[in-house]
């Protein structure tokens, strides 16, 4: 059995939660919540993008979604849990029901072999495994020996060329506990009380101090069990932290941004990390609301709605590092490992950073967007009132809506044929309605279009995105005898066919 790819490329720590229609009401948008690779609309529909979905694409048939818990697990409004993932061979989206969980608030899928879930009542559940030893996120069982847990994380401990995975658990009383990968015994970590957040080997306390412990040991030393956490000198009155594998950020009570960890030079196997263990106050930015490490940049959102970035692709990061303005009027943002999704005050979503796998839902596969690019709106299509499932979402270009070749027209009773040569990419759409036969031919390469052998000039030519041919929805639907209505308040295209 091949490993089933769950999570759709989502950042593992991201969870989308619909909080009524608060976000939608505040921004005047239909988007209730969003992450780096998915969103939930206020009508409960769930949308994804990335890999072979270049724009937001609705998962029709999944039902109304209440929350995205991360790692591909979503909660429907009826309380059931479902895993959304890709078939590793076809990359098609598939869903399976999740069993064994009650009311999870967090999914921690840190490795391909281990995953945990934290329940709202503080209990911990462990994911099962498939026949090959990989995590099976559709089956969970309770873990004994630990309770009253409000958060969890993990880290890899390296000693004498051998490594082992460890979990950390933050309890509701502010204490931190540790367990090995087998979860058979739990030990309280000394010096860690009054903790409000744990990330990796770092803990934030209620008093604003930040604590850490060692995870790497040389050949002459062995780890201390349990590890002894120590306060990081220079950090005080810290309100939030963002800990990544290389660079660490903290925001203090004065909305100032602090950095410690590593910068990077070189590429791929030749990359070199340059450690800066002592935290520095970054004076080139102020009034910081949120901050993340994205690819090789530090990105910060200020309380005035401006987004700034500075590079960590250097041997050291100076305290006076310059930050460049990349966006304004931003309400909030969500970070992936290599890209960023920002929501402006008007509700629109914008992508920035690496876009190699259509990570930003902008309808292209440009490797990098160095300036923010507008994401395509999540536009749904209905036929006689029923939602239409599409293998890719609607793309709006110059005010005209385009859909993938076979997504709608076959549902209108047409037969779609495709022929490609060196000079043409010929699409033939044929519909027989009683004695009336309609034949539409479109050369997707040149835009030449014929309806029943009569040439027709299109307002905008068809186009191709990574092998997917897009055709104008209204033009072809109406030529096939349908009525098309655009409902902007619902971001929906309603097609009626008798």
ChimeraX attribute file (.defattr): number of C-alpha atoms within 10 A of each C-alpha:
attribute: neighborCount
match mode: 1-to-1
recipient: residues
	/A:1	6
	/A:2	11
	/A:3	15
	/A:4	18
	/A:5	19
	/A:6	23
	/A:7	19
	/A:8	20
	/A:9	21
	/A:10	22
	/A:11	19
	/A:12	18
	/A:13	15
	/A:14	22
	/A:15	23
	/A:16	19
	/A:17	21
	/A:18	21
	/A:19	13
	/A:20	11
	/A:21	16
	/A:22	14
	/A:23	17
	/A:24	18
	/A:25	14
	/A:26	13
	/A:27	17
	/A:28	13
	/A:29	19
	/A:30	22
	/A:31	26
	/A:32	27
	/A:33	22
	/A:34	25
	/A:35	23
	/A:36	28
	/A:37	27
	/A:38	25
	/A:39	26
	/A:40	26
	/A:41	22
	/A:42	23
	/A:43	14
	/A:44	20
	/A:45	22
	/A:46	27
	/A:47	19
	/A:48	29
	/A:49	27
	/A:50	25
	/A:51	18
	/A:52	19
	/A:53	25
	/A:54	28
	/A:55	28
	/A:56	28
	/A:57	26
	/A:58	28
	/A:59	21
	/A:60	16
	/A:61	12
	/A:62	16
	/A:63	13
	/A:64	18
	/A:65	24
	/A:66	27
	/A:67	25
	/A:68	29
	/A:69	23
	/A:70	25
	/A:71	27
	/A:72	25
	/A:73	26
	/A:74	25
	/A:75	21
	/A:76	19
	/A:77	13
	/A:78	10
	/A:79	13
	/A:80	16
	/A:81	26
	/A:82	21
	/A:83	22
	/A:84	23
	/A:85	21
	/A:86	19
	/A:87	15
	/A:88	13
	/A:89	9
	/A:90	7
	/A:91	15
	/A:92	12
	/A:93	18
	/A:94	15
	/A:95	18
	/A:96	13
	/A:97	15
	/A:98	19
	/A:99	15
	/A:100	14
	/A:101	20
	/A:102	15
	/A:103	17
	/A:104	19
	/A:105	19
	/A:106	23
	/A:107	28
	/A:108	23
	/A:109	21
	/A:110	17
	/A:111	12
	/A:112	13
	/A:113	15
	/A:114	20
	/A:115	21
	/A:116	24
	/A:117	27
	/A:118	26
	/A:119	22
	/A:120	15
	/A:121	14
	/A:122	20
	/A:123	20
	/A:124	27
	/A:125	22
	/A:126	23
	/A:127	26
	/A:128	18
	/A:129	18
	/A:130	17
	/A:131	10
	/A:132	10
	/A:133	12
	/A:134	18
	/A:135	23
	/A:136	22
	/A:137	30
	/A:138	20
	/A:139	17
	/A:140	20
	/A:141	15
	/A:142	17
	/A:143	16
	/A:144	13
	/A:145	11
	/A:146	20
	/A:147	17
	/A:148	17
	/A:149	22
	/A:150	22
	/A:151	24
	/A:152	24
	/A:153	21
	/A:154	22
	/A:155	17
	/A:156	14
	/A:157	16
	/A:158	17
	/A:159	17
	/A:160	13
	/A:161	9
	/A:162	8
	/A:163	12
	/A:164	12
	/A:165	16
	/A:166	18
	/A:167	21
	/A:168	23
	/A:169	27
	/A:170	26
	/A:171	21
	/A:172	16
	/A:173	13
	/A:174	18
	/A:175	19
	/A:176	26
	/A:177	20
	/A:178	23
	/A:179	19
	/A:180	15
	/A:181	13
	/A:182	10
	/A:183	15
	/A:184	11
	/A:185	12
	/A:186	17
	/A:187	15
	/A:188	16
	/A:189	18
	/A:190	14
	/A:191	15
	/A:192	21
	/A:193	18
	/A:194	18
	/A:195	23
	/A:196	22
	/A:197	21
	/A:198	24
	/A:199	18
	/A:200	19
	/A:201	19
	/A:202	21
	/A:203	26
	/A:204	24
	/A:205	23
	/A:206	16
	/A:207	13
	/A:208	17
	/A:209	19
	/A:210	27
	/A:211	21
	/A:212	19
	/A:213	15
	/A:214	15
	/A:215	17
	/A:216	15
	/A:217	15
	/A:218	11
	/A:219	8
	/A:220	7
	/A:221	10
	/A:222	12
	/A:223	16
	/A:224	8
	/A:225	9
	/A:226	14
	/A:227	17
	/A:228	15
	/A:229	18
	/A:230	16
	/A:231	18
	/A:232	16
	/A:233	12
	/A:234	12
	/A:235	19
	/A:236	17
	/A:237	16
	/A:238	22
	/A:239	20
	/A:240	21
	/A:241	24
	/A:242	17
	/A:243	19
	/A:244	16
	/A:245	10
	/A:246	15
	/A:247	23
	/A:248	21
	/A:249	21
	/A:250	27
	/A:251	25
	/A:252	20
	/A:253	13
	/A:254	12
	/A:255	19
	/A:256	19
	/A:257	26
	/A:258	22
	/A:259	23
	/A:260	19
	/A:261	19
	/A:262	22
	/A:263	21
	/A:264	20
	/A:265	16
	/A:266	11
	/A:267	8
	/A:268	7
	/A:269	6
	/A:270	7
	/A:271	10
	/A:272	15
	/A:273	17
	/A:274	17
	/A:275	15
	/A:276	16
	/A:277	13
	/A:278	12
	/A:279	18
	/A:280	18
	/A:281	19
	/A:282	18
	/A:283	15
	/A:284	16
	/A:285	22
	/A:286	16
	/A:287	17
	/A:288	23
	/A:289	20
	/A:290	22
	/A:291	26
	/A:292	25
	/A:293	27
	/A:294	22
	/A:295	18
	/A:296	20
	/A:297	19
	/A:298	19
	/A:299	22
	/A:300	25
	/A:301	26
	/A:302	21
	/A:303	16
	/A:304	13
	/A:305	19
	/A:306	20
	/A:307	26
	/A:308	22
	/A:309	22
	/A:310	19
	/A:311	19
	/A:312	21
	/A:313	17
	/A:314	16
	/A:315	15
	/A:316	16
	/A:317	22
	/A:318	15
	/A:319	14
	/A:320	12
	/A:321	15
	/A:322	16
	/A:323	18
	/A:324	14
	/A:325	15
	/A:326	14
	/A:327	18
	/A:328	16
	/A:329	14
	/A:330	22
	/A:331	21
	/A:332	20
	/A:333	22
	/A:334	19
	/A:335	23
	/A:336	24
	/A:337	17
	/A:338	19
	/A:339	23
	/A:340	26
	/A:341	26
	/A:342	30
	/A:343	22
	/A:344	19
	/A:345	17
	/A:346	13
	/A:347	21
	/A:348	19
	/A:349	24
	/A:350	22
	/A:351	26
	/A:352	24
	/A:353	25
	/A:354	22
	/A:355	24
	/A:356	17
	/A:357	18
	/A:358	23
	/A:359	34
	/A:360	35
	/A:361	32
	/A:362	23
	/A:363	24
	/A:364	18
	/A:365	21
	/A:366	13
	/A:367	13
	/A:368	14
	/A:369	16
	/A:370	12
	/A:371	13
	/A:372	17
	/A:373	17
	/A:374	18
	/A:375	22
	/A:376	22
	/A:377	20
	/A:378	24
	/A:379	21
	/A:380	22
	/A:381	25
	/A:382	16
	/A:383	18
	/A:384	14
	/A:385	10
	/A:386	12
	/A:387	17
	/A:388	19
	/A:389	18
	/A:390	20
	/A:391	18
	/A:392	23
	/A:393	28
	/A:394	28
	/A:395	26
	/A:396	15
	/A:397	12
	/A:398	8
	/A:399	8
	/A:400	13
	/A:401	19
	/A:402	22
	/A:403	24
	/A:404	22
	/A:405	24
	/A:406	19
	/A:407	18
	/A:408	21
	/A:409	21
	/A:410	14
	/A:411	13
	/A:412	18
	/A:413	15
	/A:414	20
	/A:415	15
	/A:416	17
	/A:417	13
	/A:418	15
	/A:419	10
	/A:420	12
	/A:421	7
	/A:422	6
	/A:423	9
	/A:424	15
	/A:425	18
	/A:426	20
	/A:427	20
	/A:428	19
	/A:429	23
	/A:430	21
	/A:431	20
	/A:432	13
	/A:433	12
	/A:434	6
	/A:435	5
	/A:436	7
	/A:437	11
	/A:438	17
	/A:439	18
	/A:440	21
	/A:441	24
	/A:442	24
	/A:443	21
	/A:444	21
	/A:445	17
	/A:446	14
	/A:447	21
	/A:448	17
	/A:449	22
	/A:450	17
	/A:451	17
	/A:452	13
	/A:453	11
	/A:454	9
	/A:455	13
	/A:456	15
	/A:457	10
	/A:458	14
	/A:459	11
	/A:460	15
	/A:461	19
	/A:462	21
	/A:463	18
	/A:464	15
	/A:465	14
	/A:466	12
	/A:467	8
	/A:468	17
	/A:469	19
	/A:470	22
	/A:471	25
	/A:472	23
	/A:473	22
	/A:474	20
	/A:475	16
	/A:476	16
	/A:477	19
	/A:478	14
	/A:479	14
	/A:480	23
	/A:481	15
	/A:482	18
	/A:483	16
	/A:484	19
	/A:485	12
	/A:486	15
	/A:487	12
	/A:488	9
	/A:489	8
	/A:490	12
	/A:491	15
	/A:492	16
	/A:493	21
	/A:494	19
	/A:495	23
	/A:496	18
	/A:497	15
	/A:498	7
